[in-house]
């Protein structure tokens, strides 16, 4: 069994300087408030600032350290296998709009990088979805035909620069990759000034819309704005039922130094359910190979260390890698109808907008969402408004959606009814987290390496599901809607907006 690297952090974050934007100190007013400083929020902010609006970007921690900071940073319209399914499910016209909107996002980023000379390791690359030798080559062929029908630059290839045999792949030319944090930190610097702000360590707790004015209540004060964009992966506002129209999926990435002479050219992902994502990025004087995969619905796997070990084994067997520099994980909201939700929060809101459901392809979709949301705020027509309408009817009878929501209901009830065998803090070892029962209450207990116990309520403050322990990340994860908390109960990722309630902290 392999020994995991201790460097459990995203390469994008580790290789860039920390930011130190101020927290909100006084109540302020702006034209547009943007909740969340990832690729959606910062893209929308730069466009609105250019259009003459004053903006306030509000981030609960530091900018670009959420979902966007843990991506594989592929900018592509090739989203594994999707186009053949989209044509069947929504028709050729809408599928073409999906393809066009993602291609538009790629070119928008490319143009901005060139115009502003953004040093972010941007490079044009071909993207591939490949079938293993015993894989479903017919699905690859169907995807090539579908992509060509929609006007995408697709070809069927039998050979690639991967150091192992494949059955075949769809190749999409003229896609791109970059260092996402270098890119977005540049955008952030251009947002400040002339009445516009970025606030870090400022957590939004609620947003109210009344007439033509919105009030954003934070833990540091109040911001008033004409319009609000909520760009927090899953909206922190419970209206709109987005937590029922998507589900949280978690995936894992390892990074290893690779000899440039042996590195594959391009960006890759397998076609099957247990697929692997592969790309390289400049690293010091060479290249870092990034291998991702082992995805699962959040909260359904406790032994996540094993998933990292599986990735390391894959990299050893396929690339001859013998040591690893990084490991990290990420999660995104997967949309049941395969399309993101971008637009008004509800049919009754005229000034609160959201974006969610990028299904693990957030670089192109997130950029497209930022552009679309800025157009909506500015009252400009956008050809993709109807396709991604966040208030659109959702196929609630879809078997996968029904199963997911039954799973959520089962977790909500079942986790309360099933007996938790542990009833004493003494049963929790160093470096370990366990659910225990004390006075009929479910408690999430973690014992640190010094032997001190940190105990918090196991009830997620979002919609009261019971969290579960994630041993690879040392976090408490909610399987219902994807909220995540540190081993001390502090909120890492929403839709929850509060920490787990503290019960005991020996530290």
N, C-alpha and C positions, 0 to 999 in steps of 0.2 A: 504493500500500500504506500502511495506517495506521501511525502511531507509537503503540506501546502505552504506557499510563500507567506511570510508575515505581512507583506505589503498589500493589505486589503483596502485598496483605494483605486479609484478611477485614474487611469493614466492621464486623461484630459485635465483632471483637477490637480493631480500631483505635479504636472509639468508646467503649470501656470501660476502666477502669483495670486495670493489671497486678496480679496477685495475688502474695502473698509468704508463702504458708504454709510452715512449716518442713519440712525433710527429716526422715526417721526418724533418730533418734540412738541410742536405746536399744531393746533388745528389749522388746516389749510383748505383752500379751494382750487380746483383745477378743472379744465375742460373734461379730461378723461382720466379715470383711475384704472390702472391695470394690476390685477392681483396675480402675481406669479411672474418670476423673472427667468423663464426658460426661453426656448426658441419662439414660441407663439407670442409671449408677452413682449419680448424685446423687438421682434420684427414689427408687430403692430405699433409699438411705441415710436420706433424710428420713423415709420411712415406718417403717423399722426403728427409728430413733431415737425416733419418736413412740410406738412400741410398747414402749419400755423397753429396747431392746437397745443395747449399746455397739458402735459401729462405727468402723472405720478405713478411710477412702478413700485409696487409694494411686495417685498419678499420676506417670508417668515424667518429665513436663515440668511445665507449669502447667495448672491445671484449666480445662476448657472451651476448650482450644486444639487439640484433636484434631479428629476428624471432625465432632463437634457444633458446633464453632466456625466451620465453613466451609459450613454448610448454607444453603438458601434460607429456612429457618425458616417454612415453611408447615405449619400444623397442620390436617390434612384427612384425610378418609376417601376422597377421590377420588384414587386413585393411577393417574392417566392412564387406561388402559382395563384393568380387571382383573375386574370382576364377572361379565361374560358368560362369560369363560374359567373363572373359579372354579366357577361353577355346572356347567359341562360337565365339569370335571376332578375336583371333589371333592364335588359335589352341593349342592343348595340349602341344606340344614341347616348344613353347615360354612361355606358362603359367607356365610350370615347371621351366624354367629358372628364371622367376620372383620370384617364391616361393623360389628357391634355393639361389638366390642372397640376398634376405632379411634374410633368415636363416643364410647365411654366415656372414652377418653383425652383427647379434645377437651374434654369437659365437666369432667373432673377438673382439667385445667389451668385452665380458665375459673373454676372454683369456688375454686381455690387463689389465683389472682390476685386475685379479689374479696375473699376472706376476709382475706388478708394484705396487701392494698393494694400489690401488687408493681408498681412502675413499670417496665414492660417493653414499652411500645408495643403492648400486646395490643389487638386489635380484631377484631370479627366481620366476616367477609368471605364472599362467595360464591366457590366454586371452580368453574373451568370446564376441561373438556378439549375442545379445538376441532379441527375438521377444516379444513384449507386448502381453497380453492375447488376444487382438483382432488383433494382428499383423499377418504378413505373414509367418507362420511357414513353408510353402512349400519352401520358399526361403532359410530358414535356412537349411532345409534338403538337398536342391540342393547344397548348399555351402559345407556341410559336405562331400557329395559324390564327389564333385569336388576336395576338398582339399585332400581327401584320394587318389584319382586317381593321384594326383601330388606328393604324398609321404609325405604329412604333417601329423603330429601327431594329427589328429582331431577326435573328438567324438561328438555325439549328446546327450545333457543332458536336462532333464526336470526341474531339481532343481539346484539352486546355493546358495551361501551364501548371496545373496541380500535379504534385508528385505521386499521384495514384490514379488508377483506372476508373473511368466513369462510363456509364451506358450512353450518356448524351446530355446535352445541356441547351437551354435557351440562352442566347447571348444578346444583350441589349447594349448597343454601343453609345459612346458619348455621354455616359453618366458621370458621377463625380464622388469624391470623398474629401474630407477636410478635418482639421482639428477644430472641433465645434466650439470649444471654450475660447480659443484665441479669436475666433470669428465673432462670437457674441460679446466678448469683453470690449472689442472694438466698437460694436454697435452701442453698447452701454455708454461709453465715453462720449458719444455724440448726442446722447439724449439730454444731458444736463444743461442747465442754463435757460435764461429767458423764461422763467416761471415753471420750468419742468424739473422733476426730481426723481431720484431713485432712493428708496428707503429699504435698508436691510434690518434684520432682527425686529421686524414689525409684523405681528401676526394679525391678519384680518379675521374677525370673529363673526361678523354678519354684515349684510348689505341690504339696505332698504331703498325701494324706489317709490317716490311720491311725486305725482304730477311730473314735472320736468326736472326734478332734482333727485340725485341719489346720495345717500349717506353711507359711508364706509366706516364701520366701527372697528377699530383695532385695539390691541392691548396697550398702545402708546398714545392714542388720541383719535380724533375723528377727521376724516377727509370728506369734503363735499365735491361732487362732480356731476356734470350733465350726463355722462355716460360711464358705464363700468364694463370692463372686459375681465372675465374670470378665466384665467389660463393656468389652472392648478392641476393638470393631468385629469383628475376627476373633480368636477365642480364641488367646492366646499359648501355650496348652497344646495339644500335637499330638494328644491323644486325641480321639476323637469324629469324626474325619475331616471336620471342618467345612470345611477347605480344599479338599476334594474335592466337597462338596455345595453349594458356592457359588463364585462367581468375582468378582474385584475389578473394578469399573467406575468410571471416572474421568469427571468432567464439569467444566465451566468456567462461571464467572460473571463478568459485568462490571457495574459500577455507574456510573450517570451521573445528574447532576442534571437534573430535568425540571420544566417549568412545571406546577404543580398543576392548572391549567385544561386542560392537554393530557394529563394522566396517566390511565391506565385505572383503573377501579374494579374491585376483585376480584383474584383470583389465577388464573393461566392456565398451561396447558401444552398443547402440540400433541399430536395423536394418533399421528403417524407416528414412524418410527424416528429421523429427524433432527429431532426436535421441539425447541421452545424453551419454557423456563419464564419466566414474566413476573409480577412483582409490584412494588409500591412499598413504601417504608418512610419514616417521618419522618426528615428529615435537616436539621440546623440549623434554618433558618426555612422550609424547603420539603420537597421530596420527593426521594428517590433511587430511580431506576428500576433494578431488578435484572433482568438478562436472562441466562438460563443455557442451556446446551445443549452440543452438539458432543461428546457422550459416546462413550466407547470402552473396550474392555477394557484394563486397565492394561498398559503395556509394549509395546503394539502400534503406538503412534504416537510418533515421535521429535520431529517438528517441531510441538510443541504451541503455539509462537508463532502459527502459522497458524490454529489453532483460535480463539485469542483474536481474531485479526484478522477471522475469519469472523463472530464474535459482534458485533464493532464494526460491521461492514458491515450486519448484520441490523438493529441498533439505528438506524443512520443511515437506512436505507431505510424502516423501518417507523415510526419515532418522530421522525425529524428531529433526532436527537442529533448534536452536532458535537464534543463533548469528553467524556472519561471520567475518573471519579474513582478507581475501584477496579477491580482484577481479581484473581481468586483461583480456585482449583480445589479439588475435593474428591473423595474416592472412598469407595465403600461396597461391601459384599459383597452380591451379587445371588444370591438363592436360586433354585435350579432349579425347585422346585415352587411358587414364588411365595409361600410362607409363611415367616416367620422361624422360627428355631430358638431356643426359650426353655425352659430347664429344666435337668435334670441333665446333667453333662458326658458321662457314659456310664451304661449300666444298672448298672454296678458302683460308681458313686459315689453316696453318700447325702448328701454335704455340700458338693460343689462344683457350682456352677450357672453357666450361660453364657447369653448372648443374642447372636445374630448373624443376618445375612441379612435386613436391613431393606429392601434393594432400592431405596435412595435416598429412602425415605419414613420417615425416622427420628424425626420429631417426634411423630407419633401412635404409631407402633410402639415407639419407644424408651420413651415414657412408659408405654404399656401393658406393656412388658417389665419396667420397674422395679416396677410394681404387682404383676405376676404373680410375679416372683422374690421380692419381699418376702413375699407370701402363702405361697410354697413354703417359705421359711425359717421362717416362723411357724407352719407346719402348718395354714394356713387353706385352705378350699376356694375354688377359682377356676373359673368356668365355661369358661375358655379354656385350661386346663392341657393337656387332651388334644390340642386342635387344634394347638398350637404345640410339643408335646413335642419336645425337642431330640434325643431318642433314637429318634424315629419312623423307620419304614422309609422309605427314600428311593428314588425311582424311578431306580435306577442304569442302567436300560436306556433312559432318556430320551435321544433323539438329541442334544439340545443338551448334556446333561451329558457324554455319551460324547465328543462333539466337543471340549468344553472340556478334558477330562482327557487326550485324545489330544494336544491342543495343548500342554498342560503337559509331557507326556512328550517331545514333539518338541522343545520348547524346551530341556529338560534335556539331551537327547542332542545335538540339532542345534547348539546354541550352543557346544558343546565341539568338535564335528567341523568346523564351518565355519571357514574361515580368516579371521582378522581381519587386514585389510591393513596396519594400522598397527603399526610395531615400534619406534618411537622417540618419546620425549617431545617431540622437536623438531617433530613433526607435529601437536601440539596447540596451537591458537591461543589468544590471550587471551580469557577469557570462555567458553571452549568445553570440552566434555568428550568424550573419545573412549575407546573400548575399544582397547587395544593388547596385543600379545603380547610378553612378555619372558621368555626362558628357558622357553618353552612354557607359561608361566602367563598367564592372562587378567587384565589389569590395567585398572582404571577410573581414568583420569587426567583431571584438571581443571587448567587453567591460569587463575589468577585475573587480575584486571585489572592487577595489579602485575607479572605475568609469572612468579609463583611456581607451581610444580607441586605438586599434592596428588594422590598416587597411592595407591590402596587396592586390595585384592583385589576382583575383579569377581564373586566367588562369594558369593551371599547366604547368611548364616549360618543361615537357617531350614531349607531343605531343598536347599541347594546349587545352585540355578538361577543363571544368569548374568544380572546386572542390565543395564539399557540406559539410555542417556542421555535425559533429558527437558529439551529446551532452553528451554522456556517457564518451567519451574520451577527450572531448574538443580539437578536432583536425579537420583539414580540409582534407577531403579524396577525392581522385580522383577515380571515378567509372570506368573510362576507363581501366586503367592498374595498379591501386593499389598504386600509390604514396600517401604518407601521410605527412602532415605538422602540426606543432604545432599551437596553437591558435595565435602565433605571426608570423606564416608563415615560421618558420625554418623547414628544411627538417627532417623528422623522418625516412622515408623509401622510397626507390627508386621504380621504375627505374629512376626517376628524380635525377639529380645530383646538382641541384641548389635550393635555397630557393624561396618561392613566393616573387615576387618583392614588396618591401616596398612602401606604398603610404602615410601612416600617422602612427606615433607612438608617442602618447602623453607622453609615459613614457621615 
